[in-house]
Every structure is written in structure tokens, then in C-alpha cells.
Amino acid sequence: MIYQRLIRPLLFRLDPERAHHLAYCLLKWASRIGPLKALLGALYGVRRPELAQTIWGLEFPNPVGLAAGFDKHSLALPALSRMGFGFVEVGAISSVARPGNPRPRIFRLKADRGLINRMGLPNPGAEETARRLAAFRDRRVPVLANIVKTADLDGDAATMVADYVETLSRILPQVDGFTINISCPATPNLKTLGKKEAMEELLRRLAAERDRLVAAGDGRPRPLILKVSPDVGEAEKEAIVAACSQGLADGLVLTNTTTQRPASLKSDASVLAERGGLSGAPLFPISLAMVRDFAARTGGRTPIIAVGGIASAREAREMLDAGASLVEVYTGYVYEGPSLPRRIVEELAASGWRPRG
């Protein structure tokens, strides 16, 4: 309640990106100072062994993760791993460092509890990300890396595929799995990889490189999990299901942000007209429908990470009951504050939800 009544109003007086930067800097510094990490664990950590599950050979202490986009620079992982999350997704990461789009590039939809962003995937690049992750040995939860093509990379599908492969090869030793981002609405030409042939080639090349490095290294499995747009058409859905059935994709993240602007939105028209991906509460019914759809199409055989508008245990439970195995928060985390993961976990446990056997 302190966050909603005191801290959030102060943060929301700032530009959205400046507010995020301030909160992120605090977590970054806390990651380097043992007593602060311990304090965060005491305040926000949670332990519910009955909610633990093993998926893709990875042990998740609870089903609530942090979505990609919050820790783009991979500097706050030690703090975040103590704050109630069952896993953390860093990135998005490209092979080459990029500053992203010009500011302003994040817009609050306070009346709708949402955000619009066109960040353009700012990140320090694969080599620097690998160095940062290697420095953080004190991890408590699985770490997934969201990888994407370098934002301003020109060329055909083969060029883009090679770019993804380079990123994976640089950071594989430092992470537990990958989410493959072919659905960021602010990245030019990315839809090319949503076509069946290009998607299958991307996943085959990534799997081959993954298998080569795993065999030569520690032998630990690293799943390739495809991150899907909520705006895909029927042809793309069929291609995604085919990739799952062929074993090319080990799982799905449903969903990325949307370019849709639902008629129910109440925020100012000038903000709604901003270009970019919509996240938060307005995305929830869209993502929930996608989870149900893909759970049915895959017969429940493909693990699903649900993300989009989750800001309570009720919404997390709806996603899990719809067929997801794990859920992620991001925009809901902005609106609800750092106690959100713990609250969701505790309420899920109290509600009687348990992982499917």
C-alpha cells in the first residue's frame, strides 16, 4: 500500500522512462551491496515449495516471472532474483549494442493502467551482456535471455537469422534458456521471420548452435521459447503450431505488446495516437484468448509462458487455468509495485492452485 499511496504518485510525476531509470538504478546498486540484497529478500522474497515445478529441465521455485524489457541492461539480476520472482527474463539483447529510438518513447495510459512503448530495443549488445551476466554468480532463479535481431540491421531473412545465431552463441554459457523475439512491433522487418519457412530456418539454426555449444560446454539444456505477437494471423498461428509439433520451439511466450487500440481505452486520444506497442491491463483479454487458443492447438503439450496485463493473483490464475505453465509481469509491476510477485505467489498458494503433474 505504501507504493500505491506514496511512491507511485511521486514516480508518476516523472517522465515514464526517467521514473524507470530511477527505480532501475536503485536495483542496480542494491545488486552490488550484500545487506541491501538481503533487505530486499526479507521484504519481497517468498518461498512456497508446493508451487515449484520443473519445465525444460529447469527448476522454477514459483510460476511468476519478470518479463523482458525491465532489465534491458542485465545489471539488476541479483536484486531481482530475491524479490519474489520464480524466474527473470533479461533483454531484449541483440548482437550489437544499440541506443534505441529517440525519446520520448514510453507513454503512460493511467486511465487504462497501461503503457505504449516504442523503445527500439536499446541494449548493450551480446558481448557486453555476457560479460555482465558472468559477473553475477549469485543467482537464485532461472534466467532467460530474450534475443532479437539488431534493430537497424538491413538484409534478407538469412542475414537476420545469422544475427540471432551470433547473439545466442555469445551469451549461452551465462543463461538458462532463450526467448526468441520475432514479434517486437517497434523493430523494422521483423515480421519476415514470422513466415513459416523463415521461422523454421531461424529455429533450426538456433537449435543447431545451441546443441553444439551445450555439447562442448556444461551439457545443461537451454530451451528455445518463441515469443509471439498478439497480432498474428491464421497463417502465422499455423506456422507456430507446426514449429512446436516438430520440436523446433520448446515453448511459447504469449504475448508481446500489441499495435491494436481497443475501443474500450479511456486515455487521452493524443496518447493513444502514439506509435508503439500497447501493454498492461488492456492487453490482458487479448493475451488470455491467445493462451487458450494455443493451448488448444498444441493439445497442452507445449509449455506456455503467459504475459500481458497480469497485475493480480486472479489474473495469473486465469492464465494458468487457460493452459499456461508460467506467467510474467511487467506493466502490472509498474502499477502495483515490488510486492506484486510475492502477493501473487501467496494468493495462488492460498487458492489451492498447484502445478499440473
TATA-V887998 format. One record per run of one state. SS is the DSSP state (~ for helix, > for strand, _ for the rest). FROM is the first residue (numbers start at 1). LEN is the number of residues. Records with the same first field share a line. If there is no record, write none. Layout:
# TATA-V887998
SS = FROM-LEN  FROM-LEN
This chain:
# TATA-V887998
_ = 1-1  12-4  31-3  45-4  52-1  56-2  61-3  67-10  81-6  94-4  99-7  113-1  118-5  124-2  136-6  148-9  175-2  182-8  195-1  217-6  229-5  246-5  255-3  259-10  273-4  298-5  308-5  323-3  330-1  337-3  352-6
~ = 2-10  16-15  34-11  49-3  77-4  110-3  126-10  157-18  190-5  196-21  234-12  269-4  281-17  313-10  331-6  340-12
> = 53-3  58-3  64-3  87-7  98-1  106-4  114-4  123-1  142-6  177-5  223-6  251-4  258-1  277-4  303-5  326-4
